[in-house]
Amino acid sequence: TDIPAEYGGVGGDARHEAVVCEEMGRRGITSFGHSVHSILAHYVLNYGSEEQKHDWLPRMASGELVGAIAMTEPGAGSDLQGVKCRAMREGDHYVINGAKTFISNGLHAGLVGVVCKTDPSKGSKGISIIMVETKDLEGYRVGRVLDKIGQNGWDTAEMFFDNCRVPAKWLLGPVEGQGFVQLMRDLPYERALLSLGGVAAMEYALELTVDYTRNRRAFGQTLLDMQNTRFKLADVKTQVQVARVFIDDCIMKLKDGRLDTVTASMAKLWITNAQCRVMDECLQLFGGYGYMREYPISQLYTDSRVQRIYGGADEIMKEIVARSL
């Protein structure tokens, strides 16, 4: 929704994208892999050539191409400088070799931003992002669709590149070695969307729990009549409201181009931890029913845990914030 109309998008800004992300989070909908798709579209918009933008963005907007970004590897997660996936330039092509894992939208992805080493001798300055159209591409294959404890509505998969030849014009950016900088610049957008989804999910959990405790009776009264329940939910509501004010401020900063890495990292760190606390408290108030899959609170609980891992683990967020002291 925040991709310009000239490239097939709606032409809105960060607030419009936030509304879509928020409404899906508010009902615990993770099936579309929407945030990852939007994140990849922004890499193309921000760093792609005009040819790339006119080629890929309209097809992403129409749904013809599902987007994914392949950062994580079996031996490299938060430490992106440790990626082993290699892309060697051979004339007008790159030959890619390597493996990726935990790739959201991995099974259905038609366009993948592959983070790889184009010059291993240069450390972070030797990292590039190469866009890969996967359809009928020789040497590319998807491995297992991974069996997760939560967020099972969308596919998370392994990817393998075995002497996979792609056109050199699929390099993102005018020259090699800009991948690490591109990733760092766009992470605030990703972390803002993930945090926003967490806030919306918390609001949904609070709504569900208030409704349940208002109607569930025990010891001759409703659960909501009990002081312990009211105090627990008062604490939950306070955390949710603080998170809401924080994320709304982040979204406005994002719209104006003022959301810095430290603020986005603080938002992701605090909000996703609050999300896990809130889901635990709310599930507890459902008692045994909260542990049953038929109750939405159980899905909200299991879906929340990965929020503190993907998009930058807690420990990385703390390190980023600590460096700003």
C-alpha positions as CSV (number, residue, x, y, z in Angstrom):
1,T,0.0,0.0,0.0
2,D,2.9,2.4,0.5
3,I,4.5,1.7,-2.9
4,P,4.1,4.6,-5.5
5,A,1.3,4.2,-8.0
6,E,3.8,4.5,-10.9
7,Y,5.2,1.1,-9.8
8,G,1.8,-0.6,-9.4
9,G,1.3,0.2,-5.7
10,V,-1.6,2.1,-4.0
11,G,0.5,5.2,-3.5
12,G,0.0,5.6,0.2
13,D,2.6,6.1,2.9
14,A,3.7,4.2,6.0
15,R,0.4,4.9,7.8
16,H,-1.5,3.0,5.1
17,E,0.8,0.0,5.3
18,A,0.5,0.2,9.1
19,V,-3.3,-0.1,8.9
20,V,-3.0,-3.4,6.9
21,C,-0.4,-4.8,9.2
22,E,-2.3,-3.8,12.3
23,E,-5.7,-5.2,11.2
24,M,-4.1,-8.6,10.5
25,G,-2.3,-8.6,13.8
26,R,-5.5,-7.6,15.6
27,R,-7.0,-10.9,14.6
28,G,-4.0,-13.1,14.8
29,I,-3.7,-13.5,11.0
30,T,-0.2,-14.6,10.1
31,S,-1.1,-16.6,7.0
32,F,-0.3,-14.0,4.3
33,G,3.4,-13.4,5.1
34,H,2.4,-9.8,4.4
35,S,5.2,-8.0,6.3
36,V,8.0,-9.9,4.6
37,H,6.5,-9.3,1.2
38,S,6.3,-5.5,2.0
39,I,9.8,-5.5,3.4
40,L,11.3,-6.9,0.2
41,A,9.3,-4.5,-1.9
42,H,10.9,-1.7,0.0
43,Y,14.4,-3.0,-0.7
44,V,13.5,-2.9,-4.4
45,L,12.0,0.6,-4.1
46,N,14.8,2.0,-2.1
47,Y,17.8,0.5,-3.9
48,G,16.7,-1.0,-7.2
49,S,17.2,0.4,-10.7
50,E,14.3,1.9,-12.6
51,E,14.2,-1.3,-14.7
52,Q,14.1,-3.5,-11.6
53,K,11.3,-1.4,-10.0
54,H,9.2,-1.3,-13.1
55,D,9.7,-5.1,-13.6
56,W,9.2,-6.4,-10.1
57,L,7.1,-4.0,-8.0
58,P,3.9,-4.2,-10.2
59,R,4.1,-8.0,-10.1
60,M,4.5,-7.9,-6.3
61,A,1.6,-5.6,-6.0
62,S,-0.6,-7.8,-8.1
63,G,0.5,-10.9,-6.1
64,E,2.1,-12.5,-9.2
65,L,5.4,-12.5,-7.3
66,V,5.5,-13.4,-3.6
67,G,8.5,-11.8,-1.9
68,A,11.0,-13.2,0.6
69,I,14.4,-12.1,1.9
70,A,17.0,-14.8,2.5
71,M,19.4,-13.7,5.2
72,T,19.6,-16.5,7.8
73,E,21.8,-19.5,7.2
74,P,22.3,-22.8,9.2
75,G,25.4,-21.2,10.6
76,A,24.6,-17.5,10.5
77,G,21.6,-15.7,12.1
78,S,22.0,-12.4,13.9
79,D,25.6,-12.2,12.7
80,L,25.0,-11.3,9.1
81,Q,28.7,-10.8,8.5
82,G,29.0,-14.5,8.9
83,V,27.0,-15.5,5.9
84,K,28.6,-18.2,3.7
85,C,26.4,-18.0,0.7
86,R,28.7,-17.0,-2.2
87,A,27.9,-15.2,-5.5
88,M,30.8,-15.3,-8.0
89,R,30.6,-13.0,-11.0
90,E,31.1,-14.7,-14.4
91,G,30.6,-12.4,-17.2
92,D,27.0,-11.2,-17.3
93,H,25.9,-13.6,-14.6
94,Y,26.4,-14.4,-10.9
95,V,26.8,-18.0,-9.9
96,I,25.3,-18.5,-6.4
97,N,26.1,-21.4,-4.1
98,G,24.9,-21.8,-0.5
99,A,22.0,-22.6,1.8
100,K,19.5,-20.5,3.7
101,T,17.1,-21.5,6.4
102,F,14.1,-20.0,8.4
103,I,13.0,-18.1,5.3
104,S,9.5,-16.8,5.6
105,N,7.4,-17.2,2.5
106,G,10.2,-19.5,1.4
107,L,8.0,-22.1,-0.3
108,H,5.9,-19.7,-2.4
109,A,8.5,-17.0,-3.0
110,G,8.8,-15.9,-6.7
111,L,11.3,-13.2,-5.9
112,V,14.0,-13.6,-3.2
113,G,16.5,-11.1,-2.0
114,V,19.5,-13.3,-1.4
115,V,22.1,-11.9,1.0
116,C,25.5,-13.3,-0.1
117,K,29.2,-12.7,-0.2
118,T,30.4,-11.2,-3.5
119,D,33.9,-10.6,-2.0
120,P,34.6,-12.7,1.1
121,S,37.9,-10.8,1.7
122,K,36.1,-7.5,2.5
123,G,34.0,-8.6,5.5
124,S,30.8,-6.6,5.7
125,K,31.8,-4.5,2.7
126,G,31.8,-7.7,0.6
127,I,28.1,-8.5,1.2
128,S,25.6,-7.9,-1.6
129,I,21.9,-8.5,-2.1
130,I,21.1,-10.3,-5.3
131,M,17.4,-10.5,-6.3
132,V,16.5,-13.9,-7.6
133,E,13.4,-14.8,-9.6
134,T,12.8,-18.4,-8.7
135,K,10.5,-19.8,-11.4
136,D,12.1,-22.5,-13.4
137,L,15.5,-21.4,-12.2
138,E,18.1,-24.2,-12.6
139,G,20.1,-24.9,-9.4
140,Y,17.5,-23.4,-7.1
141,R,15.4,-25.5,-4.9
142,V,13.3,-25.3,-1.7
143,G,14.0,-27.8,1.0
144,R,11.8,-28.6,4.0
145,V,8.9,-26.5,5.0
146,L,9.9,-26.2,8.7
147,D,7.7,-27.5,11.5
148,K,7.3,-24.5,13.9
149,I,5.6,-24.3,17.2
150,G,3.7,-21.2,16.1
151,Q,2.8,-19.0,13.1
152,N,1.9,-22.1,11.1
153,G,-0.4,-20.1,8.7
154,W,2.6,-19.2,6.6
155,D,5.5,-21.2,5.1
156,T,9.0,-21.0,6.6
157,A,11.5,-23.0,4.6
158,E,15.0,-23.9,3.6
159,M,16.5,-22.8,0.4
160,F,19.4,-24.2,-1.6
161,F,21.5,-22.6,-4.4
162,D,23.7,-25.1,-6.3
163,N,25.6,-23.3,-9.1
164,C,22.6,-21.2,-9.6
165,R,23.2,-18.8,-12.5
166,V,21.3,-15.5,-12.5
167,P,21.7,-12.3,-14.6
168,A,24.2,-9.8,-13.2
169,K,21.6,-7.1,-13.6
170,W,19.7,-8.7,-10.7
171,L,22.3,-7.2,-8.3
172,L,20.5,-4.8,-6.0
173,G,22.2,-1.4,-6.2
174,P,24.6,0.0,-8.8
175,V,27.7,-1.8,-7.4
176,E,28.7,-4.8,-5.3
177,G,29.3,-4.6,-1.6
178,Q,26.3,-2.4,-0.5
179,G,24.2,-5.2,0.9
180,F,25.1,-4.7,4.6
181,V,24.4,-1.0,4.4
182,Q,21.1,-1.6,2.6
183,L,20.1,-4.1,5.3
184,M,21.0,-1.7,8.2
185,R,19.1,1.2,6.6
186,D,15.9,-0.8,6.1
187,L,15.8,-2.6,9.4
188,P,13.8,0.2,11.1
189,Y,11.0,-0.3,8.7
190,E,11.0,-4.1,9.4
191,R,11.2,-3.7,13.1
192,A,8.4,-1.1,13.2
193,L,6.0,-3.4,11.3
194,L,6.9,-6.4,13.6
195,S,6.3,-4.2,16.7
196,L,3.0,-2.9,15.3
197,G,1.8,-6.4,14.7
198,G,2.7,-7.2,18.3
199,V,0.7,-4.3,19.7
200,A,-2.4,-5.2,17.6
201,A,-2.1,-8.8,18.8
202,M,-2.0,-7.6,22.4
203,E,-5.0,-5.5,22.0
204,Y,-6.9,-8.5,20.6
205,A,-5.7,-10.7,23.5
206,L,-7.0,-8.1,26.0
207,E,-10.3,-7.9,24.2
208,L,-10.7,-11.7,24.2
209,T,-9.7,-12.0,27.9
210,V,-12.0,-9.3,29.2
211,D,-14.9,-10.9,27.3
212,Y,-14.1,-14.3,28.7
213,T,-13.6,-13.3,32.3
214,R,-16.8,-11.2,32.2
215,N,-18.8,-14.3,31.4
216,R,-16.9,-17.1,33.1
217,R,-18.1,-17.8,36.6
218,A,-16.3,-19.4,39.5
219,F,-17.0,-19.5,43.2
220,G,-20.3,-17.7,42.7
221,Q,-19.0,-14.7,40.8
222,T,-17.5,-13.9,37.4
223,L,-13.8,-14.0,37.1
224,L,-13.8,-10.2,36.3
225,D,-15.5,-9.6,39.7
226,M,-12.4,-11.0,41.4
227,Q,-9.8,-8.4,42.4
228,N,-6.9,-10.5,41.2
229,T,-8.4,-10.7,37.7
230,R,-9.1,-7.0,37.6
231,F,-5.6,-6.1,38.8
232,K,-4.0,-8.5,36.3
233,L,-6.0,-7.0,33.5
234,A,-5.3,-3.5,34.7
235,D,-1.6,-4.2,34.4
236,V,-2.2,-5.7,30.9
237,K,-4.2,-2.8,29.7
238,T,-1.5,-0.4,30.9
239,Q,1.2,-2.2,29.1
240,V,-0.9,-2.3,25.9
241,Q,-1.6,1.4,26.1
242,V,2.1,2.3,26.6
243,A,3.0,0.0,23.6
244,R,0.2,1.7,21.5
245,V,1.5,5.2,22.2
246,F,5.1,4.2,21.5
247,I,4.3,2.4,18.2
248,D,2.1,5.2,16.9
249,D,4.9,7.6,17.5
250,C,7.3,5.3,15.6
251,I,4.9,5.0,12.6
252,M,4.7,8.8,12.3
253,K,8.5,9.0,12.5
254,L,8.7,6.3,9.8
255,K,6.3,8.3,7.6
256,D,8.5,11.4,7.9
257,G,11.7,9.5,7.5
258,R,12.8,10.1,11.0
259,L,12.7,6.6,12.6
260,D,16.3,5.8,13.6
261,T,17.7,2.4,14.2
262,V,18.0,2.9,18.0
263,T,14.4,3.9,18.5
264,A,13.1,1.1,16.2
265,S,15.3,-1.4,18.2
266,M,13.9,-0.1,21.5
267,A,10.4,-0.5,20.2
268,K,11.0,-4.0,19.1
269,L,12.7,-5.0,22.3
270,W,10.1,-3.5,24.7
271,I,7.0,-4.3,22.7
272,T,7.8,-7.9,21.8
273,N,8.7,-8.7,25.4
274,A,5.5,-7.0,26.6
275,Q,3.7,-9.1,24.0
276,C,5.0,-12.3,25.5
277,R,4.1,-11.2,29.1
278,V,0.6,-10.1,28.1
279,M,-0.1,-13.4,26.2
280,D,1.0,-15.4,29.2
281,E,-1.2,-13.4,31.6
282,C,-4.2,-13.6,29.3
283,L,-3.8,-17.3,28.7
284,Q,-3.6,-17.9,32.4
285,L,-7.0,-16.3,33.0
286,F,-8.5,-18.7,30.5
287,G,-7.4,-21.6,32.6
288,G,-7.4,-24.9,30.9
289,Y,-9.4,-23.6,27.9
290,G,-6.5,-21.3,27.1
291,Y,-4.3,-24.3,26.4
292,M,-6.8,-25.6,23.8
293,R,-6.2,-24.9,20.2
294,E,-9.8,-24.0,19.6
295,Y,-9.4,-20.9,21.6
296,P,-7.7,-18.0,19.8
297,I,-5.6,-17.1,22.9
298,S,-3.6,-20.3,22.4
299,Q,-2.6,-19.3,18.9
300,L,-1.7,-15.7,20.1
301,Y,0.4,-17.2,22.8
302,T,2.4,-19.5,20.5
303,D,2.7,-17.0,17.7
304,S,4.2,-14.3,20.0
305,R,7.3,-16.1,21.0
306,V,9.2,-15.8,17.8
307,Q,8.7,-12.0,17.8
308,R,11.7,-11.8,20.2
309,I,13.9,-13.7,17.7
310,Y,13.2,-12.8,14.1
311,G,13.9,-9.4,12.7
312,G,16.7,-9.0,15.2
313,A,16.9,-11.0,18.5
314,D,16.5,-9.3,21.9
315,E,20.2,-9.5,22.5
316,I,21.0,-7.6,19.2
317,M,18.4,-5.0,20.1
318,K,20.0,-4.5,23.5
319,E,23.5,-4.2,21.9
320,I,22.2,-1.5,19.5
321,V,20.6,0.5,22.2
322,A,23.6,0.1,24.5
323,R,25.9,1.5,21.8
324,S,23.8,4.7,21.9
325,L,24.6,5.4,25.6
